[in-house]
Amino acid sequence: MSLENNTIINLYSIIILFIILLHCIKTENKELLYNRIYLLMLKTVMVLLVFDIFSRFDGQKNMLYPLLNQLGNFFIFGLSLLLPSLFLIYVHCQIFTKEEKTRKLYIPLIALNLLNLFFTVLSQFFGFYYSIDQNNIYHRGPGFFIPVLVTFILLFMTFAFIIANKKKFEKKYYYSLLFFAFPPVLSIILQIIFYGISLMLNSVVISLLIIFFNIQNQTMSTDYLTGINNRKSLESYLESKINSITRRKTFAAIIMDIDGFKKINDNFGHNEGDKALQVSAKILSDCLRANDFIARFGGDEFFIVLDASEQKDLEYIVNRIKKRTEKYNESGEKKYKISFSMGYAVYDYNLKMGSKEFQKHVDLLMYEDKGNIS
């Protein structure tokens, strides 16, 4: 592939990644590890695409071109294991909510990448991975296939890890993660067979796009632990709901928290506390209709928005939640019982409350209910 064509393709790829990066920086929660890893993958590919352009100055004898060719190939080989390592960490984050568990992968993966960087440095003197002759022409070295093989191994491990934990993924997430490796692997095979053709990094852009649309874009509005909407999504939904109501057609809301949630954490551990949140989200979701909205408000609090203009319709849902919760507790599935304190109200068109005011209103009703319970 000519230098001009490669440069154009890479620049287009960088522009696409830059647009995704800007969107993610503005909208994603940087506190979550998998979001930080995804951002790092985007930045890594952008940097590698730049160095890939440098590595195309093969055979060009201008004073600057040999230096660019050396820099390009050095970083392409030196950072070649970083992307599959990050993808393995990203997948691990999607499966396990405890970041401490994922961080255990750091030491072996950092060691592996440093070892690869060491051999890349050695290649500058002994041509182990590659060499560039006096005419500025690149040549594969005897160890060229080693980073390729290790990349395949890392991708295979991640692939097997995804399949082994299939039940922990939503269907869309599962297939998006599985597909990630196919474009770059196909490109690597083509690169091995057809010398001089390298579209591996460009194919990774396709994989990152698919993850962005099917996973990252969803998690911007989804609570990572329970799978329901998050508070950010609730804010925008509630605003749109208030703006669309009429005197005849309004809506209702329920806010609730889990009674004795701190005791569940203290007596059974935070892992069991997470499960209690997931169970609660499932109980509440099962009580709602398809056009109702549920979000995790924060901590052990949940917020439901209902298409209900009458108090009796709202109370029907409240009673359904109580009965469904009682039925779950009767099953004896857990050593503790789930119960909720609830505040609920139909939005009054005449009061013209903003979303914050209405949230505060139902929140006060919940604390009244909590006081009555205790």
C-alpha positions as CSV (number, residue, x, y, z in Angstrom):
1,M,0.0,0.0,0.0
2,S,1.4,3.4,-1.0
3,L,2.4,6.0,1.6
4,E,-0.4,8.4,0.4
5,N,-3.2,5.8,0.7
6,N,-2.0,4.6,4.1
7,T,-1.8,8.2,5.4
8,I,-5.3,9.0,4.2
9,I,-6.8,5.8,5.7
10,N,-5.0,6.4,9.0
11,L,-6.0,10.0,9.2
12,Y,-9.7,9.1,8.6
13,S,-9.4,6.5,11.4
14,I,-7.8,9.0,13.7
15,I,-10.6,11.5,13.1
16,I,-13.3,8.8,13.8
17,L,-11.5,7.9,17.1
18,F,-11.1,11.5,18.1
19,I,-14.8,12.2,17.7
20,I,-15.6,9.2,19.8
21,L,-13.0,10.3,22.4
22,L,-14.5,13.7,22.7
23,H,-18.0,12.3,23.1
24,C,-16.8,9.8,25.8
25,I,-14.9,12.5,27.7
26,K,-18.0,14.7,27.9
27,T,-20.5,12.0,28.8
28,E,-18.8,9.0,30.6
29,N,-18.2,8.5,34.3
30,K,-14.4,8.6,34.6
31,E,-14.6,6.9,38.0
32,L,-15.5,3.6,36.4
33,L,-12.5,1.5,35.5
34,Y,-14.0,0.1,32.2
35,N,-14.6,3.6,31.0
36,R,-11.0,4.6,31.7
37,I,-9.8,1.5,29.9
38,Y,-11.9,2.2,26.9
39,L,-10.6,5.8,26.7
40,L,-7.0,4.4,27.0
41,M,-7.7,2.0,24.1
42,L,-8.9,4.9,21.9
43,K,-5.8,6.9,22.7
44,T,-3.5,4.0,22.2
45,V,-4.9,3.2,18.7
46,M,-4.7,6.9,17.8
47,V,-1.0,7.1,18.8
48,L,-0.2,3.8,17.0
49,L,-1.9,5.1,13.8
50,V,0.4,8.1,13.8
51,F,3.5,5.9,14.2
52,D,2.1,3.5,11.6
53,I,2.3,6.5,9.1
54,F,5.9,7.1,10.2
55,S,6.7,3.4,9.5
56,R,5.6,3.8,5.9
57,F,8.6,6.0,5.0
58,D,10.3,2.7,3.9
59,G,12.9,3.2,1.3
60,Q,12.7,7.0,1.4
61,K,16.2,8.4,1.7
62,N,15.5,12.0,2.7
63,M,17.4,13.1,5.8
64,L,14.2,13.0,8.0
65,Y,12.6,9.9,6.6
66,P,15.0,7.3,8.1
67,L,14.4,8.8,11.6
68,L,10.6,8.7,11.1
69,N,10.8,5.1,9.9
70,Q,12.9,4.1,12.9
71,L,10.5,5.8,15.3
72,G,7.4,4.4,13.7
73,N,8.6,0.8,13.7
74,F,10.0,1.0,17.2
75,F,6.7,2.1,18.7
76,I,4.6,-0.2,16.6
77,F,6.6,-3.2,17.9
78,G,7.2,-1.8,21.4
79,L,3.5,-1.1,22.0
80,S,2.1,-4.1,20.0
81,L,0.9,-6.0,23.1
82,L,-0.7,-3.0,24.9
83,L,-4.0,-3.1,23.0
84,P,-4.8,-6.8,23.5
85,S,-3.7,-6.4,27.1
86,L,-6.1,-3.4,27.6
87,F,-8.9,-5.4,25.9
88,L,-8.4,-8.3,28.3
89,I,-8.7,-5.8,31.2
90,Y,-11.8,-4.2,29.6
91,V,-13.6,-7.6,29.3
92,H,-12.7,-8.5,32.9
93,C,-14.2,-5.2,34.1
94,Q,-17.4,-6.0,32.2
95,I,-17.7,-9.3,34.1
96,F,-16.6,-8.4,37.6
97,T,-17.8,-5.2,39.3
98,K,-15.0,-5.3,41.9
99,E,-12.1,-3.3,40.4
100,E,-9.6,-4.8,42.9
101,K,-10.1,-8.2,41.2
102,T,-9.3,-6.7,37.8
103,R,-6.2,-4.9,39.1
104,K,-4.6,-8.3,39.8
105,L,-4.1,-8.6,36.0
106,Y,-2.0,-5.5,36.0
107,I,1.3,-7.0,37.2
108,P,1.6,-9.9,34.7
109,L,0.4,-7.8,31.8
110,I,2.8,-4.9,32.6
111,A,5.6,-7.4,32.9
112,L,4.7,-8.9,29.5
113,N,4.6,-5.5,27.8
114,L,7.9,-4.4,29.4
115,L,9.5,-7.7,28.2
116,N,8.2,-7.0,24.7
117,L,9.6,-3.4,24.9
118,F,13.0,-4.9,26.0
119,F,13.2,-7.1,22.9
120,T,12.2,-4.1,20.7
121,V,15.2,-2.2,22.1
122,L,17.4,-5.2,21.5
123,S,16.1,-5.3,17.9
124,Q,17.7,-1.9,17.3
125,F,21.1,-3.6,17.7
126,F,20.5,-7.3,16.7
127,G,17.5,-7.1,14.3
128,F,15.6,-9.7,16.4
129,Y,12.1,-8.3,15.6
130,Y,13.1,-6.3,12.6
131,S,15.9,-4.3,11.0
132,I,16.2,-1.2,8.8
133,D,19.1,-1.2,6.5
134,Q,21.3,1.7,5.2
135,N,18.8,2.3,2.4
136,N,16.0,2.8,4.9
137,I,14.3,-0.4,4.0
138,Y,12.5,-2.5,6.6
139,H,13.2,-6.2,7.0
140,R,11.5,-8.8,9.2
141,G,13.7,-10.4,11.8
142,P,13.8,-14.0,13.0
143,G,11.6,-13.1,16.0
144,F,9.0,-11.2,14.0
145,F,6.3,-13.7,14.7
146,I,6.7,-13.6,18.5
147,P,4.7,-10.5,19.3
148,V,2.1,-11.7,16.7
149,L,1.9,-15.0,18.5
150,V,1.6,-13.4,21.9
151,T,-1.1,-11.1,20.6
152,F,-3.1,-14.1,19.3
153,I,-2.6,-15.8,22.7
154,L,-4.0,-12.8,24.6
155,L,-6.9,-12.5,22.2
156,F,-7.6,-16.2,22.5
157,M,-7.5,-16.0,26.3
158,T,-10.0,-13.0,26.2
159,F,-12.2,-14.9,23.7
160,A,-12.3,-18.0,25.9
161,F,-13.0,-15.8,29.0
162,I,-16.0,-14.2,27.3
163,I,-17.4,-17.5,26.3
164,A,-16.9,-19.0,29.8
165,N,-18.8,-16.1,31.3
166,K,-21.5,-15.9,28.6
167,K,-24.3,-15.9,31.2
168,K,-23.0,-12.7,32.8
169,F,-23.4,-10.7,29.6
170,E,-26.5,-9.2,27.9
171,K,-26.8,-10.8,24.4
172,K,-25.8,-7.6,22.7
173,Y,-22.8,-7.1,24.9
174,Y,-21.7,-10.7,24.5
175,Y,-21.6,-10.6,20.7
176,S,-20.0,-7.2,20.5
177,L,-17.1,-8.3,22.7
178,L,-16.8,-11.6,20.8
179,F,-16.6,-9.7,17.5
180,F,-13.8,-7.3,18.7
181,A,-11.0,-9.7,17.8
182,F,-12.2,-10.8,14.4
183,P,-11.3,-7.7,12.3
184,P,-7.7,-7.3,13.7
185,V,-7.0,-11.1,13.6
186,L,-8.1,-11.2,10.0
187,S,-5.9,-8.2,9.2
188,I,-2.9,-9.8,11.0
189,I,-3.4,-13.0,8.9
190,L,-3.5,-10.9,5.7
191,Q,-0.4,-9.0,6.8
192,I,1.5,-12.3,7.3
193,I,0.4,-13.7,3.9
194,F,0.7,-10.5,1.9
195,Y,3.9,-8.6,2.8
196,G,3.4,-4.8,2.9
197,I,-0.4,-4.8,3.6
198,S,-1.2,-3.7,7.1
199,L,-4.7,-2.7,8.0
200,M,-4.7,-4.1,11.5
201,L,-5.0,-0.8,13.4
202,N,-7.7,0.4,11.0
203,S,-9.7,-2.8,11.6
204,V,-9.4,-2.2,15.4
205,V,-11.2,1.1,14.8
206,I,-14.2,-0.9,13.5
207,S,-14.1,-3.1,16.6
208,L,-13.9,0.0,18.9
209,L,-16.9,1.6,17.0
210,I,-19.0,-1.5,17.6
211,I,-18.1,-1.5,21.3
212,F,-19.0,2.2,21.4
213,F,-22.4,1.8,19.9
214,N,-23.4,-1.4,21.6
215,I,-21.7,-1.1,25.0
216,Q,-20.2,2.3,25.9
217,N,-23.1,4.3,24.5
218,Q,-25.5,2.1,26.5
219,T,-23.5,2.4,29.8
220,M,-23.6,6.2,29.6
221,S,-27.3,5.8,30.6
222,T,-27.1,2.5,32.4
223,D,-26.1,1.7,36.0
224,Y,-23.2,-0.8,35.7
225,L,-24.3,-2.9,38.7
226,T,-28.0,-3.4,38.3
227,G,-28.4,-2.9,34.5
228,I,-31.2,-0.4,34.9
229,N,-31.1,3.3,34.1
230,N,-28.7,5.6,36.0
231,R,-29.3,8.9,37.7
232,K,-28.1,10.9,34.7
233,S,-30.6,9.1,32.4
234,L,-33.3,9.8,35.0
235,E,-32.6,13.5,35.0
236,S,-33.1,13.9,31.3
237,Y,-36.2,11.6,31.2
238,L,-37.9,13.4,34.1
239,E,-37.3,16.8,32.4
240,S,-38.8,15.5,29.1
241,K,-41.7,14.0,31.0
242,I,-42.5,17.3,32.8
243,N,-42.2,19.3,29.5
244,S,-44.7,16.9,27.8
245,I,-47.6,16.7,30.3
246,T,-51.0,18.3,30.0
247,R,-53.8,18.9,32.5
248,R,-55.5,15.6,31.4
249,K,-52.3,13.5,31.1
250,T,-49.6,13.7,33.7
251,F,-47.4,11.1,35.4
252,A,-46.4,9.7,38.7
253,A,-43.2,8.8,40.5
254,I,-42.0,6.5,43.3
255,I,-38.8,6.8,45.1
256,M,-37.6,4.1,47.5
257,D,-34.6,2.7,49.3
258,I,-33.9,-0.7,50.8
259,D,-34.6,-1.0,54.5
260,G,-31.6,-2.1,56.6
261,F,-29.2,-2.0,53.6
262,K,-26.3,-1.1,55.8
263,K,-27.0,-4.2,58.0
264,I,-26.9,-6.4,54.9
265,N,-23.5,-5.0,54.0
266,D,-22.2,-5.3,57.6
267,N,-23.5,-8.8,58.3
268,F,-23.0,-10.5,54.9
269,G,-20.4,-8.4,53.1
270,H,-20.4,-5.8,50.3
271,N,-20.6,-8.5,47.7
272,E,-23.9,-9.6,49.1
273,G,-24.9,-6.0,49.3
274,D,-24.4,-5.7,45.5
275,K,-26.5,-8.8,45.0
276,A,-29.3,-7.3,47.2
277,L,-29.2,-4.2,44.9
278,Q,-29.5,-6.5,41.8
279,V,-32.3,-8.5,43.3
280,S,-34.2,-5.3,44.2
281,A,-33.8,-3.9,40.7
282,K,-35.2,-7.2,39.3
283,I,-38.2,-7.2,41.8
284,L,-39.0,-3.6,40.8
285,S,-38.6,-4.1,37.1
286,D,-40.9,-7.2,37.2
287,C,-43.6,-5.0,38.6
288,L,-43.5,-2.4,35.9
289,R,-44.9,-2.1,32.4
290,A,-42.8,-1.7,29.3
291,N,-43.5,2.0,29.1
292,D,-42.6,2.7,32.7
293,F,-39.1,3.9,33.7
294,I,-36.8,2.7,36.5
295,A,-33.4,4.1,37.5
296,R,-31.0,3.6,40.3
297,F,-31.1,7.0,42.0
298,G,-27.9,6.4,44.1
299,G,-26.7,4.0,46.7
300,D,-29.6,1.8,47.7
301,E,-32.2,4.2,46.3
302,F,-34.4,3.6,43.2
303,F,-36.6,6.0,41.2
304,I,-39.6,4.9,39.1
305,V,-41.6,7.1,36.7
306,L,-45.0,5.8,35.7
307,D,-47.5,6.7,33.0
308,A,-50.2,7.2,35.7
309,S,-52.4,10.2,36.1
310,E,-54.6,8.8,38.9
311,Q,-53.7,8.1,42.5
312,K,-55.4,4.8,42.4
313,D,-53.2,3.6,39.4
314,L,-50.1,4.7,41.3
315,E,-51.2,2.9,44.5
316,Y,-51.9,-0.3,42.4
317,I,-48.3,-0.4,41.4
318,V,-47.1,0.3,44.9
319,N,-49.2,-2.6,46.2
320,R,-47.9,-4.8,43.4
321,I,-44.3,-4.0,44.5
322,K,-45.1,-4.9,48.1
323,K,-46.7,-8.2,47.1
324,R,-43.9,-9.1,44.8
325,T,-41.4,-8.3,47.5
326,E,-43.3,-10.5,50.1
327,K,-43.4,-13.3,47.6
328,Y,-39.6,-13.1,47.1
329,N,-39.0,-13.1,50.8
330,E,-41.2,-16.2,51.3
331,S,-39.0,-18.1,48.8
332,G,-36.2,-18.0,51.5
333,E,-33.6,-17.5,48.8
334,K,-31.6,-15.2,51.0
335,K,-30.8,-15.2,54.7
336,Y,-32.1,-11.6,54.9
337,K,-35.4,-10.0,53.8
338,I,-35.8,-7.3,51.2
339,S,-38.2,-4.4,52.0
340,F,-38.6,-0.9,50.8
341,S,-39.5,2.5,52.2
342,M,-41.4,4.4,49.6
343,G,-42.5,7.9,48.7
344,Y,-44.8,8.4,45.8
345,A,-47.0,11.0,44.2
346,V,-48.8,12.0,41.0
347,Y,-47.2,15.1,39.5
348,D,-49.6,18.0,39.9
349,Y,-49.8,20.0,36.7
350,N,-51.0,23.2,38.5
351,L,-47.9,23.3,40.9
352,K,-45.5,23.6,37.9
353,M,-42.7,22.0,39.9
354,G,-39.3,21.5,38.2
355,S,-37.7,18.0,38.2
356,K,-35.5,18.8,41.2
357,E,-38.5,20.1,43.2
358,F,-40.5,17.0,42.4
359,Q,-37.7,14.7,43.3
360,K,-37.4,16.4,46.6
361,H,-41.1,16.2,47.1
362,V,-41.3,12.4,46.7
363,D,-38.0,12.0,48.7
364,L,-39.6,13.7,51.7
365,L,-42.6,11.4,51.4
366,M,-40.2,8.4,51.5
367,Y,-38.6,9.6,54.7
368,E,-42.1,10.1,56.2
369,D,-42.8,6.4,55.3
370,K,-39.4,5.4,56.7
371,G,-40.4,7.2,60.0
372,N,-43.7,5.4,60.1
373,I,-42.0,2.0,59.6
374,S,-39.4,2.6,62.3
